[in-house]
Every structure is written in structure tokens, then in C-alpha cells.
């Protein structure tokens, strides 16, 4: 079983590496033509077909592949797919294409209503129609709210497929090619301090980079050239605040998820300084720590960087960090977590709660929606609007 799981992860690394690499004229042309035909046969919309084809033509192969799979899961072909892809369909789209996509999604279904939440989140960026868009967002979300309470979650949390020590060490070693200082954080740092090695129940590697040391261009160029690292996806952080009658929010790079050739995933969090707080996050989360210096630490016989004041850092992250636990959720088990006011993040939580019922992930998203005041009395509203 473990060997089978590892082989699956290695195959995934090879697929991602191929999708991320640059392709020649004939490969790009062939993929673009195939994508155009597939999307047109599903949507009968030339703009949507052309937009998807252009992704392949301009060497955005991974995004194009995700887009094709998403259309397959939302058109007449959906009946042949085992599950609906979890993907933001508006990623990289211009406004005109988003509007065409919205018209195509006019057929009412849970899947299409969830997709419309992403569309509305993008359209809200135009201040003149923001109030109208927010009203529609709340209306659509209200039609989905009953589904997050039924059926009630009863299953136990499933254990992750854990990595072995040598694979984890190889993943950390591979990061030494990065042209900027990085350091271990979160569960990886906890293992270093408490166990002297990786936590036995962990399943990925967590590292941080100070924003003042980070260059996205240099980072991505290095990963693209690496033989044993590839990019899985990225996540931006945005927190909407009310300025007058308008909600404003600027997206900034937050998380880069990498994969090592062994199949181990590596989360690279950019750490920003806000007064005396050093915070990191994703589309759906933010974790705050007191600003920290870096010092050398050891993990599994390797010397790496980590927060200098280990006790303060780990107490802020975990509370009683000295007592081992075997089941942990970064959304509910960290005292320093908060959830950004972000329409895309809310859409993510609703999508997970509705489309993956009876799973630990769905229960976590349901708890967050209730805890943050989005779902109250059986209805939905944006409490920070």
C-alpha cells in the first residue's frame, strides 16, 4: 500500500513537471487545437473555447489542463466524471470571458451556483456595480446554505499518507538551491524542536521566507530549472476592508506549493512584517506571530534555519506544543489563525462543504462559515459587508 501510494505521488510529480515546462510550437499548437474542440463541444461558446486554447498556445499548459477538466465536470460530460474538480474557473480570465462564462452557467445546479460565486467575486472588483454583485453573491450563497448542514458529519478523520524520513530529508536538501534564505516553520519546526526530527504523523514540509528577502521572479525561475522540484499551485492573500461604501482588497503572494520528485509536498509561505507581527497565510487563512529573528536548528541530522525564540513561536502557534497530538487541523488547531474577508475564500469553504459532504474537510469549512458569522439562523450573509 505504501509503495503504491509513493508510486502515485512520483507519477504526479512527473505529470506536473511536464505541465510546468516550456513546450515547442507543434506541441502547443496541437494541445490548443484539441482544447478548442473539447471546450466548444461542451459549451458551444467560441470565446470560452478560444480562451482555453490560448492558454496552451501561450505555454500555460497546467492552467489550460485544469480549465479543460473543469469544463468536463460542469457541462453535459459531467455525468461521466466521478467527481467535480475543485478549481477556481475564473483564474486568469479577462472580464469579457468571465461574463460569457456566467451566461453559460445559466442552467441551475449546485455546481453551477458554486462556480457563479467565483465569477461574482471577480466582477466585484468594479466599484460601480459592487453593491449589485454583493446582493447577488448573498442570494446565490443562500440557496446553497442548507446543503452544508445535511447530512451531518459523522465519520472519523482519516489519517494522511505519511512520508518516510529519507524522503523528507531529500525534500529539504533540494531547497538549498533557492537563492534566498528560507527557514522551517509550523509542524516541521515543531518536529525539529520537540523530536529532533520530522513529526511521525506529518505529511508535508513547511518553510517560510521573509517578504523582504523574497523575489518571485527569481524563485519561480529557480524552481522551473530544478530537476527534483516542481510547482503544484499558488495561493494569494487578500483581506477586504470597507473604504467609504466600497470594499477594497489587494492580493499579494502568500503560498507556493511545491512537490519534490519523491512526491513530498512543500509549502513555501511568504512572511510579511506588519508592525511587530510577522504573518503568513493563504487565500483562506492568516497566522500571526510576534516578529522573530532566525537561528540555526537541527532536524534529522540536518542544520537549517528556524525561529530563534522557539518557545514563543510554538506557543503562539499551538498553545501546549510540548504535548504530542496525532490529529491536527491547521484551521481549527492553531490559536493564532484568522480568516480573511475574501469572497473567493468564502466560495472555497462553501464549495468544500457542499461538494464533499461527510468528510473532515467539509466539517472544517462548515465550522468556519458558522464561526465567522457567514451562516446564521439557516441563512447566509456577509457579516463584514
C-alpha positions in Angstrom: 0.0 0.0 0.0 2.8 2.4 0.9 4.7 1.6 -2.2 1.5 2.1 -4.3 1.0 5.5 -2.7 4.5 6.5 -3.3 4.4 5.4 -6.9 1.2 7.5 -7.4 3.0 10.6 -5.9 6.0 10.1 -8.1 3.8 9.8 -11.2 2.1 13.0 -10.2 5.5 14.8 -9.9 6.3 13.7 -13.5 3.0 14.9 -14.8 3.3 18.3 -13.0 6.9 18.7 -14.2 5.8 18.2 -17.8 2.9 20.6 -17.5 5.1 23.3 -16.0 7.9 23.0 -18.6 8.1 25.1 -21.8 6.8 23.3 -24.9 7.6 23.6 -28.6 5.5 25.2 -31.4 3.9 21.9 -32.6 3.0 20.6 -29.1 1.5 23.9 -28.1 -0.4 24.1 -31.4 -1.8 20.6 -31.1 -2.8 21.0 -27.5 -4.5 24.3 -28.3 -6.5 22.8 -31.1 -7.6 19.8 -29.0 -8.6 22.1 -26.2 -10.6 24.4 -28.5 -12.6 21.4 -29.9 -13.3 19.9 -26.5 -14.5 23.2 -24.9 -16.6 24.1 -27.9 -18.3 20.7 -27.9 -19.2 21.2 -24.2 -20.1 24.9 -24.2 -20.8 25.9 -27.8 -19.2 29.3 -26.9 -16.3 30.3 -29.2 -15.0 32.9 -26.6 -14.6 30.2 -23.9 -13.0 27.8 -26.4 -10.6 30.4 -27.7 -9.6 31.5 -24.2 -8.8 27.9 -23.1 -6.9 27.2 -26.4 -4.8 30.4 -25.9 -3.6 29.1 -22.5 -2.0 26.1 -24.2 -0.7 28.3 -27.0 1.0 30.7 -24.6 2.6 27.8 -22.7 0.2 28.0 -19.7 -0.3 24.2 -20.0 -1.2 23.4 -16.4 -3.8 26.1 -16.2 -5.2 25.0 -19.5 -5.4 21.4 -18.4 -7.2 22.5 -15.2 -9.6 24.6 -17.3 -10.5 21.7 -19.7 -11.1 19.3 -16.8 -13.3 21.9 -15.1 -15.5 22.3 -18.3 -15.7 18.5 -18.5 -17.0 18.5 -14.9 -19.7 21.2 -15.5 -21.0 20.5 -19.0 -23.1 17.6 -20.3 -20.0 15.5 -19.8 -20.3 15.8 -16.0 -22.3 12.6 -15.8 -19.3 10.7 -16.9 -17.0 12.1 -14.2 -16.6 10.6 -10.8 -16.2 13.9 -9.0 -16.3 17.6 -9.7 -12.8 19.3 -10.0 -12.1 21.7 -7.1 -10.8 24.6 -9.1 -11.5 28.4 -9.5 -12.8 28.6 -13.1 -12.1 32.4 -13.4 -8.3 32.1 -12.7 -6.5 34.2 -15.4 -9.8 35.2 -17.2 -10.5 38.7 -18.6 -13.8 40.4 -17.8 -15.5 39.7 -21.1 -14.7 35.9 -20.9 -16.0 35.8 -17.3 -19.3 37.4 -18.4 -19.6 34.8 -21.2 -18.9 32.0 -18.7 -21.6 33.5 -16.4 -24.2 33.3 -19.2 -23.2 29.7 -20.0 -23.7 28.7 -16.3 -27.3 29.9 -16.5 -28.5 26.2 -16.1 -29.3 26.0 -12.4 -27.4 23.3 -10.4 -25.3 23.2 -7.3 -22.1 23.0 -9.3 -23.0 26.0 -11.4 -24.2 28.1 -8.5 -20.9 27.4 -6.7 -19.0 28.4 -9.9 -21.0 31.7 -10.1 -19.7 32.7 -6.6 -16.2 32.8 -8.1 -17.5 34.9 -11.1 -19.2 37.3 -8.8 -16.0 37.7 -6.7 -14.2 38.8 -9.8 -16.9 41.1 -11.0 -17.0 42.8 -7.6 -13.7 44.5 -8.4 -15.6 47.1 -10.5 -16.8 49.6 -7.8 -19.8 50.9 -9.9 -21.6 47.5 -9.7 -20.3 46.3 -6.4 -23.5 46.6 -4.4 -25.5 44.7 -7.1 -22.8 42.0 -7.2 -22.7 41.6 -3.4 -26.5 41.2 -3.3 -26.4 38.5 -6.0 -23.5 36.8 -4.2 -25.5 36.6 -1.0 -28.6 35.4 -2.9 -26.7 32.6 -4.6 -24.9 31.6 -1.3 -28.3 31.5 0.5 -29.6 28.8 -1.9 -26.5 26.6 -1.1 -26.5 27.2 2.7 -29.0 24.3 3.6 -26.7 21.8 1.9 -23.8 22.4 4.4 -25.9 21.1 7.3 -27.2 17.9 5.7 -26.0 15.2 6.1 -24.4 15.7 9.5 -20.8 14.8 9.7 -20.2 11.5 11.5 -17.0 10.0 10.1 -13.7 9.9 11.9 -10.9 11.9 10.5 -8.8 9.8 8.1 -5.1 9.5 8.6 -2.9 11.1 6.0 -0.4 9.0 4.0 2.8 10.0 5.8 6.2 10.4 4.2 9.3 8.5 5.2 12.3 10.2 6.9 14.6 9.9 3.9 12.1 11.4 1.5 11.5 14.4 3.9 15.3 14.9 4.2 15.7 14.8 0.4 12.9 17.4 0.0 14.6 19.8 2.5 18.0 19.2 0.8 16.5 20.1 -2.6 15.5 23.5 -1.2 19.1 24.5 -0.8 19.1 25.7 -4.4 16.9 28.6 -3.5 18.7 31.9 -3.9 17.2 33.4 -0.7 17.2 32.5 2.9 14.5 30.1 4.0 13.6 28.6 7.3 11.5 25.8 8.7 8.1 26.7 10.3 4.9 25.2 11.7 4.9 21.4 12.0 8.3 21.0 10.5 9.8 23.4 13.1 7.8 21.7 15.9 9.3 18.4 15.0 12.8 19.9 15.0 12.4 21.3 18.5 10.4 18.6 20.2 11.5 15.5 18.5 14.8 16.4 16.8 13.3 15.1 13.5 10.1 15.2 11.4 6.8 14.5 13.2 5.8 10.9 12.6 2.3 11.8 11.7 3.2 14.8 9.4 2.6 14.7 5.7 4.4 17.8 4.2 7.3 20.2 4.7 6.6 23.8 5.8 9.1 26.5 5.2 9.0 30.3 5.3 10.7 33.2 3.6 10.7 36.8 4.8 9.0 39.0 2.2 11.9 41.4 2.2 14.2 38.6 1.1 11.7 37.2 -1.5 11.8 37.7 -5.2 9.0 35.8 -7.0 10.8 36.1 -10.4 14.0 34.5 -9.0 12.1 32.0 -7.0 10.0 30.7 -9.9 12.9 30.7 -12.3 14.9 28.5 -9.9 12.0 26.1 -9.4 11.5 25.8 -13.2 15.1 24.8 -13.7 15.2 22.4 -10.8 15.3 18.7 -11.7 13.7 17.4 -8.5 11.2 20.2 -7.6 8.1 21.4 -9.4 5.3 23.9 -8.8 1.9 22.5 -7.8 -0.1 25.7 -7.3 0.0 29.2 -5.7 -2.3 31.0 -3.3 -2.7 34.7 -2.9 -3.9 36.5 0.3 -6.4 39.3 0.2 -8.4 40.9 3.0 -11.3 43.2 2.1 -11.8 46.3 4.1 -14.5 48.9 3.8 -13.4 52.3 2.5 -16.5 54.6 2.4 -19.2 52.5 0.7 -16.6 50.4 -1.3 -14.9 47.1 -0.3 -11.2 47.1 -1.3 -8.6 44.5 -1.1 -5.2 43.9 -2.8 -4.0 40.4 -3.5 -0.4 39.6 -2.6 1.7 36.4 -3.0 1.2 34.2 0.1 1.8 30.5 -0.6 3.7 28.4 -3.2 3.1 24.7 -3.0 5.9 22.7 -4.4 6.4 18.9 -5.0 9.7 17.0 -4.6 10.5 14.2 -7.0 9.7 11.7 -4.2 6.2 13.1 -4.1 6.6 15.0 -0.9 4.8 18.4 -1.0 6.5 21.5 0.3 4.5 24.6 1.4 6.5 27.8 1.0 4.9 30.7 2.9 5.9 34.3 2.4 6.2 36.0 5.8 5.2 39.7 5.9 6.0 42.2 8.6 3.1 44.3 10.0 4.3 46.5 12.9 5.7 43.9 15.3 3.8 41.0 13.8 5.3 38.6 11.3 2.4 36.9 9.5 1.8 34.4 6.7 -1.3 32.9 5.1 -3.2 31.8 2.0 -6.4 32.6 0.3 -8.4 31.2 3.3 -6.1 31.7 6.3 -3.8 34.1 8.1 -1.5 33.2 11.0 0.1 35.9 13.2 3.3 35.6 15.2 5.4 38.1 17.1 8.2 39.1 14.8 11.1 36.7 15.2 14.8 36.5 14.4 16.3 33.4 12.9 18.8 30.9 14.3 20.3 27.6 13.3 18.3 24.5 14.3 18.8 20.8 13.7 16.3 18.3 12.2 17.1 14.7 11.4 20.8 15.4 11.4 20.5 18.5 9.1 21.2 22.1 10.0 18.7 24.6 8.9 17.3 28.0 9.9 14.3 28.4 12.2 12.7 31.0 14.5 15.2 31.9 17.3 12.7 32.0 20.1 11.3 28.5 19.7 9.1 28.5 22.8 7.4 31.8 22.0 6.8 30.9 18.3 5.5 27.4 19.1 3.3 28.6 21.9 1.7 31.2 19.7 1.1 28.5 17.0 0.0 25.6 19.1 -0.5 26.5 22.7 0.7 23.5 24.6 3.2 22.4 21.9 5.1 20.0 24.2 2.1 17.6 24.4 2.1 15.4 21.2 -1.2 15.0 19.2 -1.8 12.7 16.3 -4.8 14.5 14.7 -4.4 18.2 13.8 -6.2 20.7 11.6 -4.4 24.0 10.7 -7.8 25.8 10.5 -9.1 24.8 14.0 -6.0 23.8 15.9 -3.9 27.0 15.9 -4.6 29.8 18.4 -3.1 32.4 16.1 -5.3 31.7 13.0 -7.7 34.2 11.5 -9.8 34.1 8.3 -9.6 36.9 5.7 -12.6 38.8 4.5 -12.4 37.4 1.0 -15.2 36.4 -1.4 -13.1 33.7 -3.1 -12.2 32.2 0.3 -15.9 32.1 1.2 -16.7 30.4 -2.1 -13.9 27.8 -1.4 -15.5 27.0 2.0 -19.0 26.7 0.5 -17.7 24.5 -2.3 -15.9 22.1 0.0 -18.9 21.9 2.4 -21.4 21.3 -0.4 -19.5 19.1 -2.8 -17.5 16.9 -0.4 -20.1 16.0 2.4 -19.2 13.6 5.2 -15.5 14.5 5.0 -13.3 16.1 7.6 -12.6 19.0 5.2 -16.3 19.7 4.8 -16.8 19.7 8.5 -14.0 22.2 9.0 -15.4 24.5 6.3 -18.8 24.3 7.9 -17.4 25.2 11.3 -15.6 28.2 9.8 -18.6 29.5 8.0 -20.7 29.4 11.2 -17.9 30.6 13.5 -17.2 33.6 11.3 -20.8 34.6 11.0 -21.5 33.8 7.3 -24.1 31.3 8.2 -26.6 32.2 10.9 -30.2 31.1 11.6 -30.1 28.9 8.5 -29.3 31.8 6.1 -26.2 33.4 4.6 -24.9 37.0 4.8 -21.5 38.7 4.6 -21.0 40.0 8.2 -18.2 42.4 7.2 -20.1 43.9 4.3 
